[in-house]
Amino acid sequence: MKLEAALVKLVELDKKGIYVFTLDDLAKLFPAESGKTLLKSADRLVSAKILERATKGIYVYAFSRNKSQYLFETIAGVLRRGHINYISLESALSVYGAISQIPISTITFMTTGSPGRFETSYGTIIEFSQTKRNPIQLLKETSPYGDTPVRIATPERAFGDLKRVGRNVHMVDISELQQ
């Protein structure tokens, strides 16, 4: 693919708020490319600084007008597309002030997809813990989070998730959860 043609498509998608892509997304954008050719084209776009390789198989349009404080939430939504994903555990409890330490290098999510840990090229780790809770119940115990494709757990749900995964429960200020 020609860089100019790729840039035109990426600008068009960015206008619609789409700026994070999987390799499969790029294959759909450029159907004439396949397999190794697509990988080489993606590498050329990264070398040209048009795309940034956020983590394995995830690319971010470098000149996006939409890239914001919610970049990692957007990447997480793409990593577990088709599943319910929500900010929980230490990250959500920090938002609610129930944990005094603010997680800087890791953002924690619960997902109905598979668990995983992804180091990004931006220095932040995206961590998914799996939940098998009923999706309808999860929607009741979460709410939209900013302008992102993910949700955030209620304080009660985040604390319940933290107890379930069995870590850092000692860091939670219970009095903050009861307000």
C-alpha atoms as one frame of an Amber mdcrd trajectory, in Angstrom:
protein
   0.000   0.000   0.000   1.127   3.500  -0.643   1.707   5.696   2.382  -0.446
   8.468   0.940  -3.417   6.137   0.420  -3.033   4.743   3.939  -2.884   8.243
   5.379  -6.096   9.248   3.578  -7.956   6.234   5.050  -6.551   6.807   8.521
  -7.517  10.505   8.477 -11.033   9.539   7.351 -11.399   7.038  10.202  -9.936
   9.463  12.721 -12.691  11.932  11.823 -15.114   9.211  12.975 -13.206   8.729
  16.227 -11.472   5.502  15.182  -7.730   5.576  15.750  -6.737   2.248  17.345
  -6.451  -0.810  15.093  -5.649  -4.496  15.195  -3.785  -6.135  12.341  -7.156
  -7.630  11.282  -8.613  -4.108  11.144  -5.765  -3.021   8.882  -6.394  -6.077
   6.675 -10.009  -4.940   6.229  -8.900  -1.384   5.461  -6.427  -2.583   2.855
  -7.959  -5.731   1.332  -5.334  -5.927  -1.422  -2.709  -6.606   1.275  -2.435
  -9.992   2.927  -0.149 -11.973   5.192   3.472 -10.922   5.064   2.719  -8.030
   2.728   0.319  -6.552   5.276   2.896  -6.942   8.052   5.540  -5.222   5.926
   3.118  -2.397   5.121   2.273  -1.991   8.817   6.013  -1.889   9.586   6.483
   0.791   6.905   3.677   2.866   8.444   5.329   2.505  11.859   8.746   3.463
  10.407   7.143   6.480   8.740   5.692   7.406  12.165   2.131   7.319  10.806
   1.228   4.396  13.061   2.547   3.633  16.532   2.841   0.019  17.658   1.102
   0.234  21.052   1.512  -3.447  21.907   1.725  -6.686  19.953  -0.849  -6.537
  17.162  -2.276  -3.130  18.161  -1.567   0.064  16.252  -2.467   3.686  17.013
  -2.786   6.389  14.360  -0.012   8.759  15.446  -1.675  11.977  14.263  -5.095
  11.274  15.721  -7.072  14.237  16.956  -8.913  11.828  19.238  -5.913  10.507
  21.143  -6.651  11.642  24.646  -6.325  10.869  28.309  -8.386   7.750  27.526
  -5.854   6.160  25.160  -5.327   3.064  27.326  -9.042   2.510  27.808  -9.475
   2.699  24.036  -6.628   0.239  23.475  -8.176  -2.086  26.090 -11.520  -1.939
  24.299  -9.841  -2.977  21.052  -7.795  -5.714  22.749 -10.986  -7.319  24.093
 -13.452  -6.204  21.447 -16.753  -8.086  21.619 -16.534  -8.580  25.387 -17.672
  -6.581  28.380 -14.612  -4.752  29.692 -14.621  -2.436  32.648 -12.114  -0.580
  34.771 -12.015  -2.254  38.159  -9.749  -3.461  40.929  -7.056  -0.971  41.998
  -7.653   1.420  39.084 -11.370   1.929  39.806 -10.851   2.089  43.563  -8.213
   4.759  43.013 -10.684   6.796  40.930 -13.145   6.614  43.845 -10.479   7.566
  46.403 -10.716   4.234  48.234  -7.037   3.509  47.600  -4.634   6.287  48.452
  -1.963   5.157  46.020  -2.655   5.984  42.401  -1.644   3.188  40.015   0.621
   4.906  37.520   2.125   2.184  35.406  -0.798  -0.284  35.294  -4.479   0.088
  34.482  -6.628  -2.809  35.654  -9.716  -4.171  33.917 -12.161  -6.996  34.349
 -13.308  -8.682  31.141 -15.625 -11.420  30.001 -12.831 -12.243  27.535  -9.553
 -13.929  28.320  -7.184 -12.644  31.004  -3.903 -11.089  29.970  -1.239  -8.503
  30.583  -0.037  -6.178  27.830   2.980  -3.912  28.074   2.475  -0.880  25.858
   5.130   1.148  24.114   3.899   4.114  26.180   5.148   2.592  29.441   1.734
   1.586  30.811   0.626  -1.995  31.372  -2.946  -2.995  30.561  -4.036  -5.893
  32.738  -7.192  -7.960  32.261  -8.639 -10.290  34.898 -11.430 -12.550  33.745
 -14.908 -12.568  35.200 -17.635 -15.091  34.554 -20.355 -12.916  36.096 -23.651
 -12.531  34.301 -23.287  -9.805  31.615 -26.637  -8.220  32.552 -25.505  -7.943
  36.185 -22.182  -6.459  35.061 -23.970  -3.772  33.099 -25.967  -2.900  36.235
 -22.803  -2.728  38.352 -20.814  -0.561  35.924 -21.319   2.733  34.149 -19.908
   4.467  31.065 -16.468   5.968  31.564 -15.793   9.204  29.750 -15.645   8.935
  25.992 -14.297   5.372  25.981 -15.458   1.944  24.801 -15.089   0.570  28.349
 -17.089   1.003  31.526 -16.088   1.542  35.170 -17.169  -0.616  38.084 -19.160
   0.807  40.964 -17.068   1.056  44.121 -18.814  -2.026  45.514 -18.217  -4.075
  42.343 -14.545  -2.983  42.192 -14.012  -4.009  45.824 -15.781  -7.330  45.205
 -13.550  -7.942  42.187 -10.444  -7.092  44.226 -11.454  -9.558  46.953 -12.112
 -12.224  44.306  -8.672 -11.879  42.724  -7.204 -11.827  46.238  -4.734  -8.987
  46.163  -4.192  -5.563  47.744  -7.407  -5.711  49.802  -5.371  -4.281  52.690
  -4.908  -1.045  50.707  -8.639  -0.228  50.583 -10.079   2.432  52.876 -13.459
   0.841  53.634 -14.867   4.140  54.964 -14.469   5.647  51.469 -16.587   2.832
  50.004 -19.451   3.556  52.391 -19.931   7.203  51.361
